[in-house]
Amino acid sequence: MLTSKDRAKLRALANQIDTILQVGKGGIGPQLIKQVDDALEARELIKIRVLETAPGFAREVGEELAQATNSEVVQTIGTKIVFYRKNRKNPKIQL
């Protein structure tokens, strides 16, 4: 579980990263979950965008993806969602 200080640090780091994935009209499928999972394994902190054509709102999509990938939603702003999951073998971000 992230503390408010951890979230603040991760939000600051997330400002500098680009959106790497998008959720479109196909919604959340096994392939998207695998892409998010792989990206979290490689980077720990990722940002995705939920397109207007996606079924559901960004907050709902974020919660569902976080649960499916065992990660945490750092923040949701508009259509962008920031996820964090610590890499146990090779941590890149020190909290």
C-alpha positions as CSV (number, residue, x, y, z in Angstrom):
1,M,0.0,0.0,0.0
2,L,1.3,3.4,-0.9
3,T,1.5,6.2,1.6
4,S,0.6,9.8,0.6
5,K,4.3,10.7,0.5
6,D,5.0,7.7,-1.8
7,R,2.1,8.8,-4.1
8,A,3.4,12.4,-4.2
9,K,6.9,11.2,-5.2
10,L,5.5,8.8,-7.9
11,R,3.2,11.6,-9.2
12,A,6.2,13.9,-9.6
13,L,8.2,11.1,-11.4
14,A,5.1,10.4,-13.6
15,N,5.1,14.0,-14.9
16,Q,8.2,13.3,-16.9
17,I,7.2,10.0,-18.5
18,D,5.2,9.5,-21.7
19,T,2.0,7.6,-22.2
20,I,3.0,4.1,-23.5
21,L,-0.3,2.3,-23.9
22,Q,-3.9,3.2,-24.8
23,V,-7.2,1.5,-24.0
24,G,-9.6,1.8,-26.9
25,K,-13.0,0.4,-27.9
26,G,-11.7,-3.1,-27.4
27,G,-11.6,-2.5,-23.7
28,I,-9.5,-4.6,-21.3
29,G,-8.5,-7.9,-22.8
30,P,-5.9,-10.5,-22.1
31,Q,-3.4,-8.9,-24.5
32,L,-3.7,-5.4,-22.9
33,I,-3.3,-6.9,-19.4
34,K,-0.2,-8.7,-20.6
35,Q,1.2,-5.5,-22.1
36,V,0.6,-3.5,-18.9
37,D,2.1,-6.4,-16.8
38,D,5.2,-6.5,-19.0
39,A,5.6,-2.7,-19.0
40,L,5.3,-2.6,-15.2
41,E,7.9,-5.4,-14.9
42,A,10.3,-3.4,-17.1
43,R,9.6,0.2,-15.8
44,E,7.7,0.0,-12.5
45,L,5.9,3.3,-13.3
46,I,3.8,3.6,-16.4
47,K,1.2,6.0,-17.8
48,I,-1.7,4.9,-20.0
49,R,-4.5,6.8,-21.8
50,V,-8.1,5.8,-22.0
51,L,-9.6,6.8,-25.3
52,E,-13.2,8.2,-25.6
53,T,-14.2,5.0,-27.4
54,A,-13.3,2.8,-24.5
55,P,-16.1,1.1,-22.6
56,G,-16.1,2.7,-19.1
57,F,-14.4,5.6,-17.5
58,A,-10.7,6.0,-16.8
59,R,-11.2,5.4,-13.0
60,E,-13.0,2.1,-13.6
61,V,-10.5,1.0,-16.2
62,G,-7.7,1.9,-13.8
63,E,-9.1,-0.1,-11.0
64,E,-9.7,-3.1,-13.2
65,L,-6.2,-3.1,-14.7
66,A,-4.6,-2.5,-11.3
67,Q,-6.4,-5.6,-9.9
68,A,-5.5,-7.7,-13.0
69,T,-1.8,-6.7,-12.9
70,N,-1.4,-6.6,-9.1
71,S,-0.4,-3.0,-9.3
72,E,-1.6,0.3,-7.7
73,V,-3.2,3.3,-9.4
74,V,-1.0,6.3,-8.4
75,Q,-3.4,8.9,-9.9
76,T,-6.1,9.3,-12.5
77,I,-6.3,12.7,-14.3
78,G,-8.9,13.0,-17.0
79,T,-8.1,10.2,-19.4
80,K,-4.6,9.4,-18.1
81,I,-3.8,6.8,-15.5
82,V,-0.5,6.2,-13.7
83,F,0.3,2.7,-12.4
84,Y,3.1,1.6,-10.1
85,R,4.3,-1.9,-9.2
86,K,7.6,-2.5,-7.4
87,N,9.9,-4.8,-9.3
88,R,11.0,-7.3,-6.5
89,K,14.1,-8.5,-8.4
90,N,15.4,-5.2,-9.7
91,P,13.8,-2.1,-8.1
92,K,14.4,1.1,-10.1
93,I,12.4,3.6,-7.9
94,Q,13.3,4.0,-4.2
95,L,10.4,5.0,-2.1
